[in-house]
């Protein structure tokens, strides 16, 4: 039986100051895919090592590397778009990064949506890593580059977002607090 999505595995290591995530994405499909897990940092002029979006959903924090959708009604000429890594059928890629503790929610438009809200602390008891990906056959307008020794492809934001699928890792039990804007 053919799989319909890749398998995402998470290894989480916590310290007093950070959560270190190591992930593995295995393409279980019979076709190549692109995983949107690399972002170029324009200020540093290199790939962002510790880039990730963070969103709290109930008592779970979702830490994601994906194409993040624009909030309803927002127009943006150049929205933040991660590069895709091509993954052959039945191949595996890995990655790692750290996020600072205590956790705060973060995405490219967070303060536009929540600008004047007063932050509150919430308790978190699970953590999930979410990866954005798309079948290679559904993406057509990409520009290939080599950055940091990796072959990557940048697709137009609307194409990448429109074709993107999301897959979550296993859930890791944690006992953390997070700052959110209600």
C-alpha positions in Angstrom: 0.0 0.0 0.0 1.4 3.4 -1.0 1.8 6.1 1.7 0.1 9.5 1.3 2.4 11.6 3.4 6.0 11.6 4.7 6.8 10.4 8.2 8.2 13.1 10.6 10.1 12.0 13.7 11.2 14.4 16.5 13.9 14.1 19.1 13.6 16.9 21.7 16.3 18.0 24.2 15.4 20.6 26.8 17.7 22.8 28.8 17.0 25.8 31.1 17.4 28.2 28.1 16.3 26.4 25.0 14.5 23.5 23.3 16.8 21.7 20.8 14.8 19.9 18.1 16.3 17.3 15.8 14.0 16.0 13.1 14.0 13.4 10.4 11.6 13.4 7.5 11.3 10.2 5.5 9.6 10.4 2.1 7.4 7.3 2.2 5.8 8.3 -1.1 6.6 6.7 -4.4 7.4 10.2 -5.9 9.8 13.0 -5.0 8.7 15.8 -2.7 9.9 19.2 -1.6 10.2 19.9 2.2 9.9 23.7 3.0 12.5 23.7 5.8 15.1 26.2 4.9 14.8 30.0 5.2 17.2 32.7 4.0 18.0 35.4 6.6 18.4 38.6 4.6 20.1 40.5 7.5 22.7 37.8 8.1 23.0 36.9 4.4 22.8 33.2 5.0 20.4 30.4 5.9 18.7 31.0 9.3 20.0 28.2 11.6 17.3 28.5 14.2 14.3 29.6 12.2 11.0 28.1 13.2 7.4 29.4 13.7 5.8 28.7 17.1 2.0 28.5 17.7 0.1 27.4 20.8 -2.9 25.2 20.3 -4.6 24.5 23.7 -1.8 22.9 25.8 0.3 21.9 22.8 3.0 24.1 21.2 3.4 23.5 17.5 6.9 24.3 16.2 6.9 24.5 12.5 9.0 24.9 9.4 6.6 25.5 6.6 5.2 28.2 4.3 3.1 30.4 6.7 -0.2 31.7 5.3 -1.0 35.4 5.3 -3.6 36.5 7.8 -7.0 37.2 6.2 -7.1 40.6 4.5 -3.4 41.2 4.6 -1.6 42.0 1.3 2.1 41.5 1.1 4.4 42.1 -1.9 7.1 39.8 -0.8 5.9 37.3 1.9 8.4 35.2 3.8 8.9 32.0 1.8 11.1 29.1 2.8 13.2 27.2 0.3 12.3 23.6 -0.5 14.7 20.6 -0.3 14.0 17.9 -2.8 13.6 14.5 -1.2 13.7 11.4 -3.4 11.1 8.6 -2.9 11.9 6.6 0.2 14.8 8.9 1.1 15.3 10.7 4.4 16.5 14.2 5.3 17.4 15.6 8.7 17.6 18.9 10.4 18.1 20.6 13.7 17.5 23.9 15.4 16.9 25.5 18.8 14.2 27.8 20.1 14.7 29.9 23.2 12.8 29.2 26.5 10.5 30.3 27.8 8.5 29.9 24.6 6.8 32.7 22.9 4.5 32.4 19.9 6.1 33.6 16.6 5.2 33.8 12.9 6.0 36.4 10.3 2.7 38.3 10.9 2.2 37.7 14.6 2.5 41.3 15.8 0.3 42.6 12.9 -2.5 40.3 14.1 -1.8 40.6 17.9 -0.1 44.1 18.0 -1.7 45.6 21.1 -2.9 42.5 23.0 -1.5 41.9 26.5 0.5 38.7 26.7 -0.5 35.9 29.0 1.3 32.8 30.3 -0.1 29.4 29.5 1.0 25.9 30.5 2.2 23.6 27.8 2.3 19.8 28.2 3.1 18.6 24.7 5.3 19.7 21.8 4.9 18.8 18.1 7.2 19.6 15.1 5.2 20.4 11.9 6.8 20.2 8.4 5.4 21.7 5.3 5.9 19.8 2.1 4.5 19.2 -1.4 4.8 16.6 -4.2 7.4 17.7 -6.7 5.1 17.0 -9.6 2.7 19.7 -8.4 5.4 22.5 -8.2 6.6 24.1 -11.5 7.9 27.6 -11.1 10.9 27.1 -8.8 14.3 28.7 -9.0 17.2 26.4 -8.0 20.1 27.8 -5.9 22.9 26.4 -3.8 23.0 27.9 -0.3 25.1 26.6 2.6 26.2 23.7 0.5 22.7 22.5 -0.1 20.7 22.4 -3.4 17.5 24.3 -2.7 14.5 25.5 -4.7 12.5 28.7 -4.1 9.0 28.6 -5.3 6.7 31.6 -5.6 4.8 32.1 -2.3 1.3 31.4 -3.7 2.3 28.3 -5.5 4.2 26.9 -2.5 1.4 27.7 -0.1 -1.3 26.4 -2.5 0.4 23.0 -2.9 1.7 22.7 0.6 0.6 19.8 2.9 1.5 19.7 6.6 2.6 16.6 8.5 3.2 16.5 12.3 5.8 14.5 14.2 5.2 12.4 17.2 4.2 14.4 20.3 6.8 15.0 23.0 5.6 15.3 26.6 6.9 18.5 28.2 6.2 20.8 31.1 6.7 24.4 29.9 5.2 27.8 30.0 4.6 29.9 26.9 3.7 33.5 26.3 0.7 34.0 24.0 -1.5 36.9 22.9 -5.1 36.1 23.4 
